[in-house]
């Protein structure tokens, strides 16, 4: 019986750990902290806490990067920040308008924090798909989405912005159209740290369904050129050290290159259709690199990616002279 209770307590403590931003809080550098979502698809069990958010405490102000995936999680993120520092939160910068990164925005808006994102956010929100997706997410999360509003940022960035924190500045820029058509990366010079959103991952495959995979490869090269010492991704582990960052960035890049080359060859040489591609891509990718098999969500995300890459590559082939 004792053993059973111990096991039960273990389950409780694990699930609360997975569900609460404050329990995942980590100090990353002298003045940067992060909270870390679970490597899963959205479910009631994880309350949609599947992505990371970070905050930087400058001399005067706090800047937050990403808002998590519901109003409630956004509020929990704010209370987690307040436990670390009582400096005012000046800005919320959203790396890209994907639901797990911006659905918490209302929590920041209602306490008067200026929200910033790439101007593509407006395009995303004007697409009926944004509402459809919100409705389908409500079906999965139910009450956990209570209070969540899909709203635009206060300030939109096009290519580049210097963000003034009074005694220092940080930079936000779009290096290319990659994961979405509106990804911004944020460079914090004092810590030589770079917030990269969903452009680079460690032990996770990227989602290739709403940007441009061909130019994403160039994004990764641009990020490498910046030589950050710390990379803060939207999912998974923080990357520390330039050599480690280079390895992980190249791994993400190679995944995209492998997926594109297999599908391009299948369309060009054999004329295979999208169903064939979806059904056979996992096996073909593992043949290219058995390491892929070890990555969380590899099979499900790769099948989805193959669907989108099929149409992207088909279009490229059609456009080629
Ligand atoms: Zn994303």
py3Dmol code that shows the C-alpha trace and the ligand (Angstrom):
import py3Dmol

protein = """\
ATOM      1  CA  UNK A   1       0.000   0.000   0.000  1.00  0.00           C
ATOM      2  CA  UNK A   2       2.841   2.349   0.935  1.00  0.00           C
ATOM      3  CA  UNK A   3       4.439   1.674  -2.433  1.00  0.00           C
ATOM      4  CA  UNK A   4       1.162   2.454  -4.165  1.00  0.00           C
ATOM      5  CA  UNK A   5       0.793   5.801  -2.325  1.00  0.00           C
ATOM      6  CA  UNK A   6       4.375   6.710  -3.173  1.00  0.00           C
ATOM      7  CA  UNK A   7       3.741   5.901  -6.836  1.00  0.00           C
ATOM      8  CA  UNK A   8       0.529   7.938  -6.767  1.00  0.00           C
ATOM      9  CA  UNK A   9       2.343  10.939  -5.248  1.00  0.00           C
ATOM     10  CA  UNK A  10       5.009  10.639  -7.905  1.00  0.00           C
ATOM     11  CA  UNK A  11       2.339  10.838 -10.616  1.00  0.00           C
ATOM     12  CA  UNK A  12       0.774  13.895  -8.965  1.00  0.00           C
ATOM     13  CA  UNK A  13       4.077  15.692  -8.595  1.00  0.00           C
ATOM     14  CA  UNK A  14       5.045  14.883 -12.195  1.00  0.00           C
ATOM     15  CA  UNK A  15       1.747  16.093 -13.611  1.00  0.00           C
ATOM     16  CA  UNK A  16       1.813  19.325 -11.612  1.00  0.00           C
ATOM     17  CA  UNK A  17       5.376  19.867 -12.826  1.00  0.00           C
ATOM     18  CA  UNK A  18       4.253  19.437 -16.415  1.00  0.00           C
ATOM     19  CA  UNK A  19       1.288  21.736 -15.955  1.00  0.00           C
ATOM     20  CA  UNK A  20       2.616  24.767 -14.195  1.00  0.00           C
ATOM     21  CA  UNK A  21       4.998  27.393 -15.661  1.00  0.00           C
ATOM     22  CA  UNK A  22       6.261  28.367 -12.175  1.00  0.00           C
ATOM     23  CA  UNK A  23       7.415  24.811 -11.453  1.00  0.00           C
ATOM     24  CA  UNK A  24       9.535  24.776 -14.604  1.00  0.00           C
ATOM     25  CA  UNK A  25      11.191  28.151 -13.961  1.00  0.00           C
ATOM     26  CA  UNK A  26      14.934  28.137 -14.695  1.00  0.00           C
ATOM     27  CA  UNK A  27      17.596  30.792 -14.465  1.00  0.00           C
ATOM     28  CA  UNK A  28      19.477  30.645 -17.763  1.00  0.00           C
ATOM     29  CA  UNK A  29      22.000  33.482 -17.661  1.00  0.00           C
ATOM     30  CA  UNK A  30      22.613  36.265 -15.126  1.00  0.00           C
ATOM     31  CA  UNK A  31      19.405  38.046 -16.106  1.00  0.00           C
ATOM     32  CA  UNK A  32      17.427  35.677 -18.331  1.00  0.00           C
ATOM     33  CA  UNK A  33      14.889  33.173 -17.042  1.00  0.00           C
ATOM     34  CA  UNK A  34      12.633  30.679 -18.820  1.00  0.00           C
ATOM     35  CA  UNK A  35       9.602  28.447 -18.299  1.00  0.00           C
ATOM     36  CA  UNK A  36       9.379  25.224 -20.280  1.00  0.00           C
ATOM     37  CA  UNK A  37       6.330  23.502 -21.762  1.00  0.00           C
ATOM     38  CA  UNK A  38       6.099  19.755 -22.224  1.00  0.00           C
ATOM     39  CA  UNK A  39       7.144  18.119 -25.535  1.00  0.00           C
ATOM     40  CA  UNK A  40       3.606  17.017 -26.398  1.00  0.00           C
ATOM     41  CA  UNK A  41       0.671  17.957 -28.589  1.00  0.00           C
ATOM     42  CA  UNK A  42      -1.941  20.163 -26.888  1.00  0.00           C
ATOM     43  CA  UNK A  43      -4.269  18.239 -24.527  1.00  0.00           C
ATOM     44  CA  UNK A  44      -6.435  18.791 -21.450  1.00  0.00           C
ATOM     45  CA  UNK A  45      -3.748  17.081 -19.378  1.00  0.00           C
ATOM     46  CA  UNK A  46      -1.052  19.603 -20.303  1.00  0.00           C
ATOM     47  CA  UNK A  47      -3.526  22.583 -20.513  1.00  0.00           C
ATOM     48  CA  UNK A  48      -1.744  23.646 -23.708  1.00  0.00           C
ATOM     49  CA  UNK A  49       1.506  24.294 -21.851  1.00  0.00           C
ATOM     50  CA  UNK A  50       3.659  22.935 -24.669  1.00  0.00           C
ATOM     51  CA  UNK A  51       5.907  25.904 -25.469  1.00  0.00           C
ATOM     52  CA  UNK A  52       8.566  27.960 -23.701  1.00  0.00           C
ATOM     53  CA  UNK A  53       8.577  31.600 -22.666  1.00  0.00           C
ATOM     54  CA  UNK A  54      11.498  33.688 -21.424  1.00  0.00           C
ATOM     55  CA  UNK A  55      12.062  36.986 -19.657  1.00  0.00           C
ATOM     56  CA  UNK A  56      15.013  39.333 -19.446  1.00  0.00           C
ATOM     57  CA  UNK A  57      15.518  41.557 -16.431  1.00  0.00           C
ATOM     58  CA  UNK A  58      17.377  44.689 -17.515  1.00  0.00           C
ATOM     59  CA  UNK A  59      18.511  47.467 -15.147  1.00  0.00           C
ATOM     60  CA  UNK A  60      15.128  49.148 -15.246  1.00  0.00           C
ATOM     61  CA  UNK A  61      12.592  46.932 -16.965  1.00  0.00           C
ATOM     62  CA  UNK A  62      11.563  43.371 -17.731  1.00  0.00           C
ATOM     63  CA  UNK A  63      10.950  42.180 -21.277  1.00  0.00           C
ATOM     64  CA  UNK A  64       8.991  38.972 -21.865  1.00  0.00           C
ATOM     65  CA  UNK A  65       9.372  36.754 -24.926  1.00  0.00           C
ATOM     66  CA  UNK A  66       6.200  34.851 -25.869  1.00  0.00           C
ATOM     67  CA  UNK A  67       2.957  34.620 -23.952  1.00  0.00           C
ATOM     68  CA  UNK A  68       2.248  30.838 -23.765  1.00  0.00           C
ATOM     69  CA  UNK A  69      -0.962  29.335 -25.093  1.00  0.00           C
ATOM     70  CA  UNK A  70      -3.907  30.630 -23.041  1.00  0.00           C
ATOM     71  CA  UNK A  71      -5.015  33.607 -20.980  1.00  0.00           C
ATOM     72  CA  UNK A  72      -4.641  31.513 -17.828  1.00  0.00           C
ATOM     73  CA  UNK A  73      -1.074  30.422 -18.698  1.00  0.00           C
ATOM     74  CA  UNK A  74      -0.239  34.046 -19.573  1.00  0.00           C
ATOM     75  CA  UNK A  75      -1.404  35.089 -16.102  1.00  0.00           C
ATOM     76  CA  UNK A  76       0.630  32.321 -14.496  1.00  0.00           C
ATOM     77  CA  UNK A  77       3.668  33.460 -16.473  1.00  0.00           C
ATOM     78  CA  UNK A  78       3.223  37.003 -15.138  1.00  0.00           C
ATOM     79  CA  UNK A  79       2.915  35.801 -11.531  1.00  0.00           C
ATOM     80  CA  UNK A  80       6.021  33.625 -12.029  1.00  0.00           C
ATOM     81  CA  UNK A  81       7.947  36.695 -13.243  1.00  0.00           C
ATOM     82  CA  UNK A  82       6.766  38.723 -10.263  1.00  0.00           C
ATOM     83  CA  UNK A  83       8.171  36.099  -7.883  1.00  0.00           C
ATOM     84  CA  UNK A  84      11.629  36.690  -9.397  1.00  0.00           C
ATOM     85  CA  UNK A  85      11.635  40.489  -9.711  1.00  0.00           C
ATOM     86  CA  UNK A  86       9.387  43.424  -8.873  1.00  0.00           C
ATOM     87  CA  UNK A  87      10.753  45.587 -11.707  1.00  0.00           C
ATOM     88  CA  UNK A  88       8.028  46.684 -14.142  1.00  0.00           C
ATOM     89  CA  UNK A  89       7.317  44.556 -17.205  1.00  0.00           C
ATOM     90  CA  UNK A  90       7.703  46.943 -20.138  1.00  0.00           C
ATOM     91  CA  UNK A  91       7.205  44.801 -23.239  1.00  0.00           C
ATOM     92  CA  UNK A  92       5.903  41.450 -24.383  1.00  0.00           C
ATOM     93  CA  UNK A  93       7.568  40.434 -27.655  1.00  0.00           C
ATOM     94  CA  UNK A  94       5.900  37.576 -29.524  1.00  0.00           C
ATOM     95  CA  UNK A  95       8.294  35.587 -31.711  1.00  0.00           C
ATOM     96  CA  UNK A  96       5.519  34.545 -34.111  1.00  0.00           C
ATOM     97  CA  UNK A  97       1.737  34.311 -34.274  1.00  0.00           C
ATOM     98  CA  UNK A  98       1.325  30.617 -33.600  1.00  0.00           C
ATOM     99  CA  UNK A  99      -1.283  29.887 -30.976  1.00  0.00           C
ATOM    100  CA  UNK A 100       1.049  28.321 -28.396  1.00  0.00           C
ATOM    101  CA  UNK A 101       3.148  31.509 -28.401  1.00  0.00           C
ATOM    102  CA  UNK A 102       0.529  34.278 -28.434  1.00  0.00           C
ATOM    103  CA  UNK A 103      -2.781  33.046 -26.947  1.00  0.00           C
ATOM    104  CA  UNK A 104      -1.671  34.371 -23.526  1.00  0.00           C
ATOM    105  CA  UNK A 105      -1.434  37.961 -24.860  1.00  0.00           C
ATOM    106  CA  UNK A 106      -4.638  39.196 -23.159  1.00  0.00           C
ATOM    107  CA  UNK A 107      -3.099  38.650 -19.719  1.00  0.00           C
ATOM    108  CA  UNK A 108      -0.369  41.168 -20.639  1.00  0.00           C
ATOM    109  CA  UNK A 109      -2.730  43.598 -22.394  1.00  0.00           C
ATOM    110  CA  UNK A 110      -5.011  43.934 -19.390  1.00  0.00           C
ATOM    111  CA  UNK A 111      -2.166  45.105 -17.142  1.00  0.00           C
ATOM    112  CA  UNK A 112      -1.018  47.696 -19.672  1.00  0.00           C
ATOM    113  CA  UNK A 113       2.070  45.999 -21.122  1.00  0.00           C
ATOM    114  CA  UNK A 114       2.968  46.987 -24.692  1.00  0.00           C
ATOM    115  CA  UNK A 115       2.827  43.961 -26.972  1.00  0.00           C
ATOM    116  CA  UNK A 116       5.089  43.644 -30.017  1.00  0.00           C
ATOM    117  CA  UNK A 117       5.134  41.177 -32.930  1.00  0.00           C
ATOM    118  CA  UNK A 118       5.912  41.022 -36.637  1.00  0.00           C
ATOM    119  CA  UNK A 119       3.298  42.704 -38.834  1.00  0.00           C
ATOM    120  CA  UNK A 120       2.400  39.294 -40.300  1.00  0.00           C
ATOM    121  CA  UNK A 121       0.287  38.951 -37.114  1.00  0.00           C
ATOM    122  CA  UNK A 122      -2.376  41.138 -38.796  1.00  0.00           C
ATOM    123  CA  UNK A 123      -2.432  38.894 -41.849  1.00  0.00           C
ATOM    124  CA  UNK A 124      -2.750  35.823 -39.642  1.00  0.00           C
ATOM    125  CA  UNK A 125      -5.623  37.334 -37.650  1.00  0.00           C
ATOM    126  CA  UNK A 126      -7.523  38.482 -40.745  1.00  0.00           C
ATOM    127  CA  UNK A 127      -7.546  34.918 -42.124  1.00  0.00           C
ATOM    128  CA  UNK A 128     -10.761  32.999 -41.227  1.00  0.00           C
ATOM    129  CA  UNK A 129      -8.457  30.111 -40.356  1.00  0.00           C
ATOM    130  CA  UNK A 130      -7.462  31.961 -37.147  1.00  0.00           C
ATOM    131  CA  UNK A 131     -11.071  31.758 -35.865  1.00  0.00           C
ATOM    132  CA  UNK A 132     -11.544  28.187 -37.075  1.00  0.00           C
ATOM    133  CA  UNK A 133      -8.383  27.130 -35.270  1.00  0.00           C
ATOM    134  CA  UNK A 134      -9.475  28.925 -32.101  1.00  0.00           C
ATOM    135  CA  UNK A 135     -12.801  27.027 -32.188  1.00  0.00           C
ATOM    136  CA  UNK A 136     -11.056  23.688 -32.674  1.00  0.00           C
ATOM    137  CA  UNK A 137      -8.621  24.481 -29.858  1.00  0.00           C
ATOM    138  CA  UNK A 138     -11.629  25.235 -27.599  1.00  0.00           C
ATOM    139  CA  UNK A 139     -12.905  21.722 -28.292  1.00  0.00           C
ATOM    140  CA  UNK A 140      -9.617  20.271 -27.033  1.00  0.00           C
ATOM    141  CA  UNK A 141      -8.975  22.596 -24.068  1.00  0.00           C
ATOM    142  CA  UNK A 142     -12.522  23.585 -23.008  1.00  0.00           C
ATOM    143  CA  UNK A 143     -12.395  25.694 -19.833  1.00  0.00           C
ATOM    144  CA  UNK A 144      -8.628  25.968 -19.975  1.00  0.00           C
ATOM    145  CA  UNK A 145      -9.107  28.525 -22.770  1.00  0.00           C
ATOM    146  CA  UNK A 146     -11.461  30.672 -20.666  1.00  0.00           C
ATOM    147  CA  UNK A 147     -10.648  34.388 -21.035  1.00  0.00           C
ATOM    148  CA  UNK A 148      -8.385  33.768 -24.049  1.00  0.00           C
ATOM    149  CA  UNK A 149      -8.772  36.339 -26.817  1.00  0.00           C
ATOM    150  CA  UNK A 150      -7.082  36.334 -30.191  1.00  0.00           C
ATOM    151  CA  UNK A 151      -5.927  39.915 -30.504  1.00  0.00           C
ATOM    152  CA  UNK A 152      -3.275  41.799 -32.479  1.00  0.00           C
ATOM    153  CA  UNK A 153      -0.085  43.234 -31.016  1.00  0.00           C
ATOM    154  CA  UNK A 154       0.100  46.969 -30.144  1.00  0.00           C
ATOM    155  CA  UNK A 155       3.250  47.467 -32.185  1.00  0.00           C
ATOM    156  CA  UNK A 156       4.193  45.677 -35.408  1.00  0.00           C
ATOM    157  CA  UNK A 157       7.756  45.176 -36.617  1.00  0.00           C
ATOM    158  CA  UNK A 158       8.525  44.812 -40.296  1.00  0.00           C
ATOM    159  CA  UNK A 159      12.221  43.986 -40.657  1.00  0.00           C
ATOM    160  CA  UNK A 160      14.128  45.420 -37.753  1.00  0.00           C
ATOM    161  CA  UNK A 161      13.568  47.318 -34.497  1.00  0.00           C
ATOM    162  CA  UNK A 162      15.738  48.561 -31.696  1.00  0.00           C
ATOM    163  CA  UNK A 163      13.910  48.228 -28.410  1.00  0.00           C
ATOM    164  CA  UNK A 164      14.875  50.845 -25.881  1.00  0.00           C
ATOM    165  CA  UNK A 165      15.117  49.756 -22.257  1.00  0.00           C
ATOM    166  CA  UNK A 166      16.463  53.136 -21.103  1.00  0.00           C
ATOM    167  CA  UNK A 167      19.951  52.073 -20.016  1.00  0.00           C
ATOM    168  CA  UNK A 168      20.410  49.575 -22.868  1.00  0.00           C
ATOM    169  CA  UNK A 169      18.793  48.324 -26.055  1.00  0.00           C
ATOM    170  CA  UNK A 170      17.884  44.963 -27.487  1.00  0.00           C
ATOM    171  CA  UNK A 171      17.251  44.171 -31.166  1.00  0.00           C
ATOM    172  CA  UNK A 172      14.322  42.433 -32.829  1.00  0.00           C
ATOM    173  CA  UNK A 173      14.524  41.412 -36.469  1.00  0.00           C
ATOM    174  CA  UNK A 174      13.143  39.199 -39.139  1.00  0.00           C
ATOM    175  CA  UNK A 175      15.998  37.276 -40.733  1.00  0.00           C
ATOM    176  CA  UNK A 176      13.804  35.670 -43.396  1.00  0.00           C
ATOM    177  CA  UNK A 177      10.471  33.929 -43.926  1.00  0.00           C
ATOM    178  CA  UNK A 178      11.012  30.572 -42.288  1.00  0.00           C
ATOM    179  CA  UNK A 179       8.774  28.833 -39.764  1.00  0.00           C
ATOM    180  CA  UNK A 180       6.077  31.424 -40.563  1.00  0.00           C
ATOM    181  CA  UNK A 181       6.037  34.520 -42.752  1.00  0.00           C
ATOM    182  CA  UNK A 182       6.523  36.612 -39.622  1.00  0.00           C
ATOM    183  CA  UNK A 183       9.197  35.166 -37.331  1.00  0.00           C
ATOM    184  CA  UNK A 184      11.258  37.595 -35.340  1.00  0.00           C
ATOM    185  CA  UNK A 185      14.403  36.816 -33.424  1.00  0.00           C
ATOM    186  CA  UNK A 186      15.507  38.971 -30.506  1.00  0.00           C
ATOM    187  CA  UNK A 187      19.138  39.628 -29.642  1.00  0.00           C
ATOM    188  CA  UNK A 188      20.141  40.584 -26.081  1.00  0.00           C
ATOM    189  CA  UNK A 189      23.706  41.950 -26.417  1.00  0.00           C
ATOM    190  CA  UNK A 190      24.557  42.043 -22.690  1.00  0.00           C
ATOM    191  CA  UNK A 191      24.044  38.276 -22.406  1.00  0.00           C
ATOM    192  CA  UNK A 192      24.985  37.393 -26.016  1.00  0.00           C
ATOM    193  CA  UNK A 193      21.658  35.547 -26.117  1.00  0.00           C
ATOM    194  CA  UNK A 194      19.226  35.075 -28.965  1.00  0.00           C
ATOM    195  CA  UNK A 195      15.510  34.276 -28.691  1.00  0.00           C
ATOM    196  CA  UNK A 196      14.770  32.250 -31.854  1.00  0.00           C
ATOM    197  CA  UNK A 197      11.107  31.206 -31.567  1.00  0.00           C
ATOM    198  CA  UNK A 198      10.549  28.013 -33.545  1.00  0.00           C
ATOM    199  CA  UNK A 199      13.465  28.414 -35.985  1.00  0.00           C
ATOM    200  CA  UNK A 200      15.948  26.092 -34.230  1.00  0.00           C
ATOM    201  CA  UNK A 201      15.321  23.156 -31.928  1.00  0.00           C
ATOM    202  CA  UNK A 202      17.091  20.664 -29.785  1.00  0.00           C
ATOM    203  CA  UNK A 203      15.653  17.128 -29.849  1.00  0.00           C
ATOM    204  CA  UNK A 204      12.523  18.198 -31.648  1.00  0.00           C
ATOM    205  CA  UNK A 205      11.541  18.419 -35.283  1.00  0.00           C
ATOM    206  CA  UNK A 206      10.327  21.768 -36.612  1.00  0.00           C
ATOM    207  CA  UNK A 207       6.780  22.309 -37.899  1.00  0.00           C
ATOM    208  CA  UNK A 208       7.000  23.213 -41.593  1.00  0.00           C
ATOM    209  CA  UNK A 209       3.347  23.899 -42.348  1.00  0.00           C
ATOM    210  CA  UNK A 210       3.012  27.670 -42.336  1.00  0.00           C
ATOM    211  CA  UNK A 211       6.176  29.290 -43.670  1.00  0.00           C
ATOM    212  CA  UNK A 212       8.733  28.581 -46.338  1.00  0.00           C
ATOM    213  CA  UNK A 213      11.120  25.672 -45.873  1.00  0.00           C
ATOM    214  CA  UNK A 214      13.500  26.782 -48.620  1.00  0.00           C
ATOM    215  CA  UNK A 215      14.160  30.187 -47.078  1.00  0.00           C
ATOM    216  CA  UNK A 216      14.118  28.694 -43.550  1.00  0.00           C
ATOM    217  CA  UNK A 217      17.455  27.073 -44.410  1.00  0.00           C
ATOM    218  CA  UNK A 218      18.847  30.571 -45.042  1.00  0.00           C
ATOM    219  CA  UNK A 219      17.371  31.758 -41.694  1.00  0.00           C
ATOM    220  CA  UNK A 220      19.433  29.164 -39.876  1.00  0.00           C
ATOM    221  CA  UNK A 221      22.613  30.308 -41.661  1.00  0.00           C
ATOM    222  CA  UNK A 222      21.860  33.910 -40.674  1.00  0.00           C
ATOM    223  CA  UNK A 223      21.352  32.908 -37.039  1.00  0.00           C
ATOM    224  CA  UNK A 224      24.653  30.993 -37.005  1.00  0.00           C
ATOM    225  CA  UNK A 225      26.436  34.087 -38.351  1.00  0.00           C
ATOM    226  CA  UNK A 226      25.306  36.077 -35.291  1.00  0.00           C
ATOM    227  CA  UNK A 227      27.393  33.736 -33.074  1.00  0.00           C
ATOM    228  CA  UNK A 228      25.206  33.833 -29.964  1.00  0.00           C
ATOM    229  CA  UNK A 229      26.469  32.077 -26.851  1.00  0.00           C
ATOM    230  CA  UNK A 230      22.928  31.167 -25.751  1.00  0.00           C
ATOM    231  CA  UNK A 231      19.954  30.259 -27.975  1.00  0.00           C
ATOM    232  CA  UNK A 232      16.463  30.316 -26.469  1.00  0.00           C
ATOM    233  CA  UNK A 233      14.062  28.199 -28.557  1.00  0.00           C
ATOM    234  CA  UNK A 234      10.268  28.152 -28.473  1.00  0.00           C
ATOM    235  CA  UNK A 235      10.233  24.465 -27.532  1.00  0.00           C
ATOM    236  CA  UNK A 236      12.690  22.093 -25.874  1.00  0.00           C
ATOM    237  CA  UNK A 237      16.070  22.759 -24.322  1.00  0.00           C
ATOM    238  CA  UNK A 238      18.068  25.978 -24.210  1.00  0.00           C
ATOM    239  CA  UNK A 239      21.244  25.733 -26.294  1.00  0.00           C
ATOM    240  CA  UNK A 240      24.465  26.936 -24.701  1.00  0.00           C
ATOM    241  CA  UNK A 241      27.917  27.274 -26.315  1.00  0.00           C
ATOM    242  CA  UNK A 242      28.677  28.170 -29.912  1.00  0.00           C
ATOM    243  CA  UNK A 243      29.759  24.673 -30.971  1.00  0.00           C
ATOM    244  CA  UNK A 244      26.666  23.085 -29.454  1.00  0.00           C
ATOM    245  CA  UNK A 245      24.466  25.754 -31.081  1.00  0.00           C
ATOM    246  CA  UNK A 246      26.105  25.113 -34.457  1.00  0.00           C
ATOM    247  CA  UNK A 247      25.498  21.337 -34.143  1.00  0.00           C
ATOM    248  CA  UNK A 248      21.848  21.747 -33.175  1.00  0.00           C
ATOM    249  CA  UNK A 249      21.220  24.408 -35.821  1.00  0.00           C
ATOM    250  CA  UNK A 250      22.747  22.148 -38.449  1.00  0.00           C
ATOM    251  CA  UNK A 251      20.589  19.252 -37.247  1.00  0.00           C
ATOM    252  CA  UNK A 252      17.400  21.324 -37.741  1.00  0.00           C
ATOM    253  CA  UNK A 253      18.731  22.434 -41.132  1.00  0.00           C
ATOM    254  CA  UNK A 254      19.593  18.875 -42.185  1.00  0.00           C
ATOM    255  CA  UNK A 255      16.102  17.649 -41.232  1.00  0.00           C
ATOM    256  CA  UNK A 256      14.574  20.273 -43.540  1.00  0.00           C
ATOM    257  CA  UNK A 257      17.063  19.510 -46.333  1.00  0.00           C
ATOM    258  CA  UNK A 258      16.477  15.724 -46.079  1.00  0.00           C
ATOM    259  CA  UNK A 259      12.716  16.088 -46.103  1.00  0.00           C
ATOM    260  CA  UNK A 260      12.818  18.431 -49.091  1.00  0.00           C
ATOM    261  CA  UNK A 261      15.259  16.309 -51.122  1.00  0.00           C
ATOM    262  CA  UNK A 262      13.359  13.029 -50.585  1.00  0.00           C
ATOM    263  CA  UNK A 263      10.042  14.596 -51.558  1.00  0.00           C
ATOM    264  CA  UNK A 264      11.515  16.508 -54.501  1.00  0.00           C
ATOM    265  CA  UNK A 265      13.017  13.290 -55.837  1.00  0.00           C
ATOM    266  CA  UNK A 266       9.765  11.354 -55.365  1.00  0.00           C
ATOM    267  CA  UNK A 267       7.757  13.958 -57.264  1.00  0.00           C
ATOM    268  CA  UNK A 268      10.339  14.646 -59.969  1.00  0.00           C
ATOM    269  CA  UNK A 269      11.523  11.084 -60.668  1.00  0.00           C
ATOM    270  CA  UNK A 270       8.493   8.966 -59.851  1.00  0.00           C
ATOM    271  CA  UNK A 271       5.471  11.284 -59.832  1.00  0.00           C
ATOM    272  CA  UNK A 272       4.311   9.937 -56.464  1.00  0.00           C
ATOM    273  CA  UNK A 273       1.191  11.590 -55.027  1.00  0.00           C
ATOM    274  CA  UNK A 274       0.768  13.236 -51.636  1.00  0.00           C
ATOM    275  CA  UNK A 275      -0.723  10.107 -50.020  1.00  0.00           C
ATOM    276  CA  UNK A 276       2.290   8.025 -51.016  1.00  0.00           C
ATOM    277  CA  UNK A 277       4.589  10.727 -49.638  1.00  0.00           C
ATOM    278  CA  UNK A 278       2.749  10.911 -46.304  1.00  0.00           C
ATOM    279  CA  UNK A 279       2.658   7.143 -45.897  1.00  0.00           C
ATOM    280  CA  UNK A 280       6.314   6.507 -46.712  1.00  0.00           C
ATOM    281  CA  UNK A 281       8.185   9.561 -45.481  1.00  0.00           C
ATOM    282  CA  UNK A 282       8.872   8.367 -41.921  1.00  0.00           C
ATOM    283  CA  UNK A 283      10.661   5.211 -43.132  1.00  0.00           C
ATOM    284  CA  UNK A 284      12.626   7.130 -45.778  1.00  0.00           C
ATOM    285  CA  UNK A 285      13.759   9.784 -43.292  1.00  0.00           C
ATOM    286  CA  UNK A 286      14.938   7.144 -40.791  1.00  0.00           C
ATOM    287  CA  UNK A 287      16.902   5.470 -43.606  1.00  0.00           C
ATOM    288  CA  UNK A 288      18.615   8.832 -44.211  1.00  0.00           C
ATOM    289  CA  UNK A 289      19.408   9.316 -40.541  1.00  0.00           C
ATOM    290  CA  UNK A 290      18.433   6.797 -37.805  1.00  0.00           C
ATOM    291  CA  UNK A 291      18.886   9.579 -35.207  1.00  0.00           C
ATOM    292  CA  UNK A 292      15.565  11.080 -36.312  1.00  0.00           C
ATOM    293  CA  UNK A 293      13.724   8.134 -34.739  1.00  0.00           C
ATOM    294  CA  UNK A 294      14.843   9.226 -31.251  1.00  0.00           C
ATOM    295  CA  UNK A 295      13.220  12.670 -31.485  1.00  0.00           C
ATOM    296  CA  UNK A 296       9.960  13.276 -29.649  1.00  0.00           C
ATOM    297  CA  UNK A 297       6.892  13.586 -31.932  1.00  0.00           C
ATOM    298  CA  UNK A 298       9.103  12.727 -34.944  1.00  0.00           C
ATOM    299  CA  UNK A 299       6.573  10.448 -36.686  1.00  0.00           C
ATOM    300  CA  UNK A 300       3.435  12.554 -36.311  1.00  0.00           C
ATOM    301  CA  UNK A 301       5.077  15.906 -37.090  1.00  0.00           C
ATOM    302  CA  UNK A 302       7.077  14.499 -40.037  1.00  0.00           C
ATOM    303  CA  UNK A 303       3.900  13.110 -41.650  1.00  0.00           C
ATOM    304  CA  UNK A 304       2.220  16.523 -41.290  1.00  0.00           C
ATOM    305  CA  UNK A 305       5.343  18.277 -42.593  1.00  0.00           C
ATOM    306  CA  UNK A 306       5.492  15.943 -45.603  1.00  0.00           C
ATOM    307  CA  UNK A 307       1.979  17.008 -46.582  1.00  0.00           C
ATOM    308  CA  UNK A 308       2.940  20.702 -46.669  1.00  0.00           C
ATOM    309  CA  UNK A 309       6.393  20.180 -48.215  1.00  0.00           C
ATOM    310  CA  UNK A 310       4.819  18.115 -51.003  1.00  0.00           C
ATOM    311  CA  UNK A 311       2.839  21.159 -52.199  1.00  0.00           C
ATOM    312  CA  UNK A 312       5.690  23.601 -51.609  1.00  0.00           C
ATOM    313  CA  UNK A 313       8.185  21.508 -53.594  1.00  0.00           C
ATOM    314  CA  UNK A 314       5.632  20.716 -56.310  1.00  0.00           C
ATOM    315  CA  UNK A 315       5.111  24.459 -56.788  1.00  0.00           C
ATOM    316  CA  UNK A 316       8.868  25.064 -56.941  1.00  0.00           C
ATOM    317  CA  UNK A 317       9.265  22.318 -59.578  1.00  0.00           C
ATOM    318  CA  UNK A 318       6.448  23.835 -61.599  1.00  0.00           C
ATOM    319  CA  UNK A 319       8.089  27.284 -61.434  1.00  0.00           C
ATOM    320  CA  UNK A 320      11.562  25.994 -62.380  1.00  0.00           C
ATOM    321  CA  UNK A 321      12.524  26.649 -66.012  1.00  0.00           C
TER     322      UNK A 321
END
"""
ligand_1 = """\
1
ZN
Zn 5.416 27.921 -34.129
"""
view = py3Dmol.view(width=600, height=400)
view.addModel(protein, "pdb")
view.setStyle({"model": 0}, {"cartoon": {"style": "trace"}})
view.addModel(ligand_1, "xyz")
view.setStyle({"model": 1}, {"stick": {}})
view.zoomTo()
view.show()
